[in-house]
């Protein structure tokens, strides 16, 4: 009993939050503020519903009674549709309708006492930049991304106090440029036959390199020009899977020695000035953690090794255990504690915010809404992961400030479309997108 009371006391101090990607929710909204992104041309898109076109469900957030909440907004396509800003690095115009939309969204959250954490890039690149210079494959994007970020600091920074530059850069580099399963669907033709263009051996590294340099430039701009005036902080959200035995550049300014040894000349190099900007460019580290794999040496991916595939470079084969609905999501709660301790000991115990954690159920058309709201498995998932997160704080001394649940609503899950339900609120896709609270909502209250 004493242990339970102790857990409740500590959890009450932890900022418990709910995450929602407006990239996913806004993708097919037909509104004046919505502009074309490279996802609009993706052959993998399965979007039939307009979840959030005019405002986030701020009332649902208020009713859920979490301490702070995340507006995981991707705004680049809607703020600068051409990807450039005329007074900065090229010719283009700000989309005032997009600015107005996000102002309305931010103000609605604040009016409900909800503090937004805003993500500048959640995989939604303006199509114009993909057409002009292949988007993240070109270093030209660094200046354009910096110009866009500065617009956001100027327009929203008086109210937004927490900025996240990128969401899961590793995932969009791998899925978009090695496996070809996300926009812009590039990969080596011999390795992944769905693709018609790309190089899985080099392009994921080029993309990741340009992303890291973009983050460093943007963090430097914010710290020099806006942080003192606006009183905010800036970080990045990294997808972290714990690997049991069977993030170097952002802290140390370079890739790990083991990575450079394995990848060789295919891995880009940082200049001295780039390394200097990159090193220590985080006010906090955002960690997206869902699952844990068991890893062992892999000698079977012969084609991948011969073609220097990005995934084959890891030299690992993964084994998994109890799963949720998604093929990649295995439920291993102790991985949360292991990750926090690894970050503490490897990187000097930086401030950490768990920016995503959750599990999904299948979108089963044969069960009633009443039964779909009974999400005991989700409740147990969050309970067990939070207990391990709590232990990392109270017993191990890890510097963790906040925890974001993924997600507020059932939403579009990239190539999985609407076949997967991560939300605390059930969305009825057959009846005007009505919202119903699952049992987990009451549990989180």
N, C-alpha and C positions, 0 to 999 in steps of 0.2 A: 504493500500500500504506500509506504513511504517513497519507494522507487517511482511509482506512478505519479505521485504528487510532485516529485522532483522533476520528472520529465515534463509535466504540464507547465511547471513554473518556467523552465528553460525555453520550452516551445513558445510560450507567451511572449518571450523577449525576442524571439527570432522573427524577422519580417517575413510573414507568410503572404505569398503573392499568387496571382493568377496570370498566366501568359496567354496571349493571343496574337497570331501573326495576321496583320491586316493585308500582307501580301497575299496570303491564302484566301482571306475572306473577300478581298476586293477584286480578285483577278478578272472576273467577268462582269463587274458593275458597269452599267451603261449610264455614266454620269459625265458632266462637263469637266469634272476634275480628274477623270481617269484617262490615262494616256497609254500608248502602245509599248509593251515590253517584249523582250525576246521570248518570254513564255507564251505570248499571244500566238506565236507561230509554231510552238512545240507540237509534235505529232503525238505526244504522250498525254496531253491535257484531256481530262474528263471533267469538265465543269458545266453544270447545268443550273446552278442555283446562285442567287445573289444574296449572300449571307449578310453582309454589312456594307451598304452603299452610302448611307447618309450619316450614321452615327454608331458608335460602339454601344453594346448593351450596358451602359453605365449603371442602370437600375439593377441589373442582375448582379453586377459586381458589388454594389452597395448592400444588397440583400444577403450576399454570401458572407459578408462581414469579415473579409480578410484585411490584414493590416495595411499593406500597400499592394498595388497591382501594376501589372506590366502592360503598356501599350506597345506590343512588339511591332511597331509600324515600319514598313518599308516605304519610303517616300520619294525615292530618286526619280522613278518614272513619272510620277504625278507632279512633282515640283519643277523639274527641268526635263520636259519631254524630249528635247533634242540632246540632252546629256551635257549641254554646254551653257554657260552664262556669259552674256555679251560683255560685261565689264570685267570679266576675269580672264578666261583663257580661250575664248572662242566666240562664235556668233550663235545666239539663241535667245530664248525668252523664258522668264519665269512664268509658270502657269499659275496665275493668281487664283483661279478656281481651286487648284490643288492646295495652295496656301490657306485659303479660306476654309476648306474642308478640314485640314488638320488643326487649324486654330479652333474650329468648332468642336472637334474631337477632344483636344487637350483641355479646353475649357469645360466640357461636359464631365470629364473625369475629375478635374479639380473641384468642380461644384459638388461632387459627391464625396469629397474628401479622399480621393484616390490619387496617389502619386505616380505619374507615368515614368517608366523607363523606356526610352525611345531608341530603337535600333535603326541605324541609318541605311543598312543594306541587308535585306533578307531575300537575296537571290533574284531580284526583279530589275534587271538592267534595261535602260531605254534601248529600244530596237535601233535607234539612230546610231548609237555608239558601236553596236555589233556590226552594223552595215559599214560604218566608216573605217574602223581599224581593228575589227575582230574583238572588241570589248576587252576583257581581262587578259587577253593574250598580248596586248600592247602596253608598253610603259606610258603611252599617252594618256591612259585612263587615270593615272595617278593625279595629275593636275586637275582633270575634270572632276574627279571624285572629291578632291579637296575643295574645289570651288562650290560644288553642291553642298558639301557638309557645312561650309561657312554660311551659306544661305540659311540653312536650318538653324545654326547657332544664332544668326541675326534675327530670324523671324520667330523662333520658338524658345530661345534660350532664357528669356525672362521668366518662363514658367517651367521649363523642363530642366531638371537638376541632375539627371542621370542619363548619360549617352552611352550607347553601345555601337561601335563602328560597324562590326560585321557579325552576322550570325552564322556559325558553323562553316568557316571558310574551307576547312578540310573536306567537308561533305560536298559542297558545291564544286570544288576543284575535282574531286574524284568522280562524282556522279555525272558532271557535265562534260568532263574532258578526258576521262579514262574509260568509264563504263558507257558513256553516251546515253544515260537514262534520264537525264534532266537537260534543260536548255543550257547551251546551244546544241546538245546532242553530238559531241565530237568524240572520236576515239579511233584507234587503229583498225583499219578495215579487216585485216586478217585475224585480229584478235576478237573483235566484236562485230559481227556481220550486219548489225542494224545500222552502223555508221557508214557515211560516204566520205567524210573528211575528218582529219585529225591525226594526232600522234600520241598514243597513250604513254609512251616512254618519256616524253619531254613536256607536253603541254600542261599537265597537272602541276608540275613544278614551277613553270613560268607563271601560271595563274596565281598560285600560292605566294610566289615571290612578289608579284605586283600588288597583291592584297596586303601583305605585310608592310610593304613600303607605303601604301596608301594609308594604312592605319597609323603608321609613324608620323607621316606628314600632318594628318588630321589631328592627332593627339597633340602635336607640337603647336599647331595653330590655336587649338582650343586653350591650351595652357598659357600661351603667350598673350592672347588677345581677349579671351572671354572668361576664363575660369575665375579670376579674381573679382571681376565685375558681377558675374552671374552666380558665382558660388556653387558651381556644379562639379561633377566628376565624369571621367570618361574611361571606358574599358572595352573589352571585346568578349564575345561569347564563343567558347570552343566546345565542340562535341568531344566528349571524353568517354571512351569505353575502357573499363578496367580489364586488363588481361592478367589472369592468374598464370603462374609458371606452369606447365605440362607442355615542349612549348617554349623549347629552348630560345628561339630568336627574340621573343618579346621580353625576356629577362636578361639574357646574356649577349644579345646582339648578333648571333650567328646560329646556324644549324648545328645539331650535335655532330661530333666527330664521327660517330658510327654511321650516321646518315650520309655524310659527305663521302666516307670511305666506300659505302655500298653503291651510291648513285653516281659518284664520280663527276665527270664534266657535264652531265645532264642537269646537275643542280646549279642554278644561278648563284652568283656571288654578290654579297653586299659590298658597296664601296665603304670607305671609312666614315663618310658623312651619313650614309644610310644606316650603318650599324650604330652610330652614335645616337641618331634620332630614335631608332627602334628600341635600343636598350632602356629598360625601365619606363616604357611608354604607356603603362597601365596605372590608373588609380585603383582599379579593382580588376579581378579576373572573373569573368562569367563562365560558369561550367554548366554545360548541358549534359546531364547524365541520365541514362535510361537502363543500361544493361551491362553485363559482364560476360566475357568469353574466356574460355580456357584455350591457351595457345600452345602449339608445338611446332617444331621445325617442319617446313613443307618442302618436299623434294618432288612433288607430283606435277606442279604447274610448269611443265617443260616449255610449252609454247610461250607462256608469259615471260619466263626467264630469257628465252631466246630473243624475244621482241622487246626486252627491258620494260615490261609492263609496270606501271606505277604501283599496282597492288602486289605484284610478284616481288617488287623490291623489298617488301617487308620480310619476306622469307618465312611467313607464318601461316599456319593452318589453324582454324578456330573450331573448337568444340563447344557445344551449347547445352543448356539444361532447360528447366521449366520455362515455357514461353507464354507470351501474351498472344494477341492476334497477328501482329506484324511478324514476318519471318525472321527479322533481325533482333526482336525484342525478347530477351530472356530475363526472367525475374531472379536476380541475385542481389538481395539487399546489402550484403556486407561489402559489395564493391564500392558503395558510396563512401563508407568509412575508409576503405583502402585508398581511394583516390584523394581524399582530403589529407590523409597522412603523407601520401607521396608528394603532393604539392607543398605541404608544410616543410618537409625535409629537403626536397630537391630545389625549391625556389625561395626559401627563406620566409615561409609563412606569410604570404601576401594576403590582403583582404580578398575574400572569395564570396561571390554570390552565386548560388545555384539558380541559373537562369531558365532551366527547363528540367522537369522530371515528371514522368507520367507513364501510363500504359493504356493500351487500346483494347476495345472489344470489337468483334466483327459486327458489321452492319447486317444483321440477320433479318431478312424480310418475313420470316416465318414465326417470329415471336412478337407478342403484343408490346405496346409501349409500356404498359404496367410492369411487365417482366423485364423489359430493357432497362428500367430505372433501378432495378435491384443490382447494384454493382458492388457486391461484397468483395469481389476479387480486387477491384480498384482501391477500395478502402484498406484492405490488408496490404496491398502494394505500398501505398503512401505511408501507412503506419510503420511498416517494417523499414522502409528507406529512411524515414524521419528519425526512427530510433537509432539507426546507425549514424545518421548525420549528427544527432544530438550527442552521441557517444564521442564522436570526433571532436566536438567542441568542449564538452565538460570533462572528459577523461583524458583526451589527447592534446588539448590546447590549440586546436586548429582555429584559424581566424575567419570564421564564417559569419556573415552578417544577415543574409536573406535567402529565401527559398521560393521559387516560382513553380507553381503547378502547371503542367501542360495537359489540358488547356481549358479555358473557360467554356467554350462551345465545341461540339462536334464540328469538324470543318474538313475542307479539302486537303488531303494528305499527299501532295505531289503525285507520283505515278500511281499511288494506290487510290487516288480519287476519293470517292465517298464510301469505299468499302470498309473503312476503318473509323472507329469512334473513340477519340481521346477525351472528349469533353466531360466536364462535370454537369453540363446541361445537355440534355438530349434534344436534337433538332429533328422535327418531323418534316422530312423532305416531301411528303405527300400532302401536307396540309399547311400551306402558306408559311413554312419554316417556323412553326410554333415551337417555343422553348418549354422544356419540362425539366425541373431539377431532379437529378439522380440522388440516390441515398447518400452519395459521397458529399453532396453539398451540405447536408445537415451535419455530417461528421466533421467537416472542416470548420463549421461555425463554432 
